């Protein structure tokens, strides 16, 4: 029986925005944020977000504003 070798998952340090509200766990990749504003608002609770990084799987977003 032939078994396909699992694909290697490529990860990298990625810039993200994390919700500042203690009761919310929302975050979004920088290249997927919904606006060009410097500090986005959380899409879940509308609180301010802060910049951070996470080790995530590489996903490209080719959308340009």
Buried (B, 14 or more C-beta within 10 A) or exposed (E): EEEEEEEEEEEEEBEBBBBBBEEBEBBBBBEEBEEEEEEBBBBEEEBEBEEEEEEEEEEEEEEEE
